[in-house]
Amino acid sequence: MLKNKIVFITGASAGIGEACAYAFAKEGANLILTARRLDRLQEIKEEIEDKFSVNVLAEKLDISNRDEVISVIKNLGEQWMNIDILVNNAGLGRGLNKLHEDDPNGWDEMIDTNVKGLLIVTKEVVKTMVRRKRGHVINIGSIAGHQAYPGGSVYCATKFAVRAISDSLRIEMLEHNIKVSSIDPGMVETEFSEVRFYGDKEKAKNVYKGLKPLSAEDIAETVIFCATRPKHVNINEIIIMPSVQATAMVAHRE
Ligand SMILES: NC(=O)c1ccc[n+]([C@@H]2O[C@H](COP(=O)([O-])OP(=O)(O)OC[C@H]3O[C@@H](n4cnc5c(N)ncnc54)[C@H](OP(=O)(O)O)[C@@H]3O)[C@@H](O)[C@H]2O)c1
């Protein structure tokens, strides 16, 4: 079903995006992998092309740079421009501080990436899907888009925004034969917490202390599930958590 399809993934240099790249390649899809760290993308491209018989395009792309997004997508070239599936995965959290003690620079990064970046990538890719009357947008949201928690006002706000964008877009796309899905995970062990705590590995490790979190592969498997439903079926939204996590803030630790 995914063989020879073209899948565009943002934030494919690590974590969930990287796992999605391998999962789609295993299904025979050709991949446009994007992120800021081109060296990592090149390594992933080489390994995937070695292992699976698919084509991979690695493109350096900072989704918070609007001009760069427009230019990269516009210049994809004939072989790559007919994108079938967009996985809007790139995103980050910065800090876990109370609002009145927080650094506004982190707010800019989160809003510019998680919201404005996702919006411009979606606009540029969906335009081409609308012309072809086919496509599927899969957004990686978060449990933080359903439940606010202390220290998460801006991150949660960005993920609530992603949820609203998914819901509006799904309605707009009905007449264009384009599906919109949102996958909203709880705790997934990736580089996410390390980025959130500005490289503090100890603090990042503690997030997952005493419990088994989801892996990036668990989410990639769910993305593939959404992408392989029959034409008449759409998965609107999936909330996926580790078995020992019940809400954004409540988890059982041994
Ligand atoms: N881990 C969790 O617990 C969890 C839970 C719920 C939702 N999520 C969401 O899942 C998504 C993926 O996160 P992850 O857990 O896989 O974290 P990760 O391991 O830190 O990966 C994040 C990816 O996003 C990319 N990225 C960050 N800023 C970018 C920008 N401005 N432009 C382009 N790419 C950018 C990074 O690549 P470069 O640094 O190379 O650009 C990296 O590939 C995020 O949207 C996150 O909010 C994560």
The ligand as an SDF file (V2000), in Angstrom:
LIG
                    3D

 48 52  0  0  0  0  0  0  0  0999 V2000
    9.1850   12.4790   23.3360 N   0  0  0  0  0  0  0  0  0  0  0  0
    8.0050   12.6650   23.8520 C   0  0  0  0  0  0  0  0  0  0  0  0
    7.7380   12.3240   25.0190 O   0  0  0  0  0  0  0  0  0  0  0  0
    6.9020   13.2900   23.0200 C   0  0  0  0  0  0  0  0  0  0  0  0
    5.5950   13.1710   23.4800 C   0  0  0  0  0  0  0  0  0  0  0  0
    4.5710   13.7400   22.7520 C   0  0  0  0  0  0  0  0  0  0  0  0
    4.8510   14.4000   21.5780 C   0  0  0  0  0  0  0  0  0  0  0  0
    6.1290   14.5180   21.1430 N   0  0  0  0  0  0  0  0  0  0  0  0
    6.3720   15.2520   19.8850 C   0  0  0  0  0  0  0  0  0  0  0  0
    7.0120   14.3800   18.9810 O   0  0  0  0  0  0  0  0  0  0  0  0
    7.7300   15.1500   18.0230 C   0  0  0  0  0  0  0  0  0  0  0  0
    9.1190   14.5500   17.8440 C   0  0  0  0  0  0  0  0  0  0  0  0
    9.8220   14.6480   19.0600 O   0  0  0  0  0  0  0  0  0  0  0  0
   10.8480   13.5450   19.5590 P   0  0  0  0  0  0  0  0  0  0  0  0
   10.3360   13.0250   20.8270 O   0  0  0  0  0  0  0  0  0  0  0  0
   11.1780   12.6020   18.4710 O   0  0  0  0  0  0  0  0  0  0  0  0
   12.0950   14.5040   19.9110 O   0  0  0  0  0  0  0  0  0  0  0  0
   13.6090   14.5400   19.3630 P   0  0  0  0  0  0  0  0  0  0  0  0
   14.2470   13.2120   19.4900 O   0  0  0  0  0  0  0  0  0  0  0  0
   14.2260   15.7000   20.0690 O   0  0  0  0  0  0  0  0  0  0  0  0
   13.4340   14.8840   17.8250 O   0  0  0  0  0  0  0  0  0  0  0  0
   12.9570   16.1380   17.4030 C   0  0  0  0  0  0  0  0  0  0  0  0
   13.1980   16.3070   15.9140 C   0  0  0  0  0  0  0  0  0  0  0  0
   12.6770   17.5820   15.5140 O   0  0  0  0  0  0  0  0  0  0  0  0
   13.6850   18.2580   14.7800 C   0  0  0  0  0  0  0  0  0  0  0  0
   13.5380   19.6970   14.9050 N   0  0  0  0  0  0  0  0  0  0  0  0
   13.5020   20.4510   16.0350 C   0  0  0  0  0  0  0  0  0  0  0  0
   13.3990   21.7560   15.7140 N   0  0  0  0  0  0  0  0  0  0  0  0
   13.3770   21.8180   14.3660 C   0  0  0  0  0  0  0  0  0  0  0  0
   13.2860   22.8890   13.4280 C   0  0  0  0  0  0  0  0  0  0  0  0
   13.2260   24.1700   13.8110 N   0  0  0  0  0  0  0  0  0  0  0  0
   13.2860   22.5870   12.1090 N   0  0  0  0  0  0  0  0  0  0  0  0
   13.3680   21.3060   11.7010 C   0  0  0  0  0  0  0  0  0  0  0  0
   13.4430   20.2560   12.5130 N   0  0  0  0  0  0  0  0  0  0  0  0
   13.4590   20.5210   13.8440 C   0  0  0  0  0  0  0  0  0  0  0  0
   15.0100   17.7370   15.3040 C   0  0  0  0  0  0  0  0  0  0  0  0
   16.0030   17.7950   14.2770 O   0  0  0  0  0  0  0  0  0  0  0  0
   17.1860   18.8790   14.1690 P   0  0  0  0  0  0  0  0  0  0  0  0
   17.6020   19.2210   15.5720 O   0  0  0  0  0  0  0  0  0  0  0  0
   18.2370   18.1370   13.3880 O   0  0  0  0  0  0  0  0  0  0  0  0
   16.5930   20.0020   13.4130 O   0  0  0  0  0  0  0  0  0  0  0  0
   14.6710   16.2720   15.5650 C   0  0  0  0  0  0  0  0  0  0  0  0
   14.8300   15.5160   14.3990 O   0  0  0  0  0  0  0  0  0  0  0  0
    7.7160   16.5820   18.5490 C   0  0  0  0  0  0  0  0  0  0  0  0
    6.7410   17.3200   17.8370 O   0  0  0  0  0  0  0  0  0  0  0  0
    7.2990   16.4380   19.9980 C   0  0  0  0  0  0  0  0  0  0  0  0
    6.6540   17.5770   20.4890 O   0  0  0  0  0  0  0  0  0  0  0  0
    7.1670   13.9640   21.8370 C   0  0  0  0  0  0  0  0  0  0  0  0
  1  2  1  0
  2  3  2  0
  2  4  1  0
  4  5  1  0
  4 48  2  0
  5  6  2  0
  6  7  1  0
  7  8  2  0
  8  9  1  0
  8 48  1  0
  9 10  1  0
  9 46  1  0
 10 11  1  0
 11 12  1  0
 11 44  1  0
 12 13  1  0
 13 14  1  0
 14 15  2  0
 14 16  1  0
 14 17  1  0
 17 18  1  0
 18 19  2  0
 18 20  1  0
 18 21  1  0
 21 22  1  0
 22 23  1  0
 23 24  1  0
 23 42  1  0
 24 25  1  0
 25 26  1  0
 25 36  1  0
 26 27  1  0
 26 35  1  0
 27 28  2  0
 28 29  1  0
 29 30  1  0
 29 35  2  0
 30 31  1  0
 30 32  2  0
 32 33  1  0
 33 34  2  0
 34 35  1  0
 36 37  1  0
 36 42  1  0
 37 38  1  0
 38 39  2  0
 38 40  1  0
 38 41  1  0
 42 43  1  0
 44 45  1  0
 44 46  1  0
 46 47  1  0
M  CHG  2   8   1  16  -1
M  END
$$$$
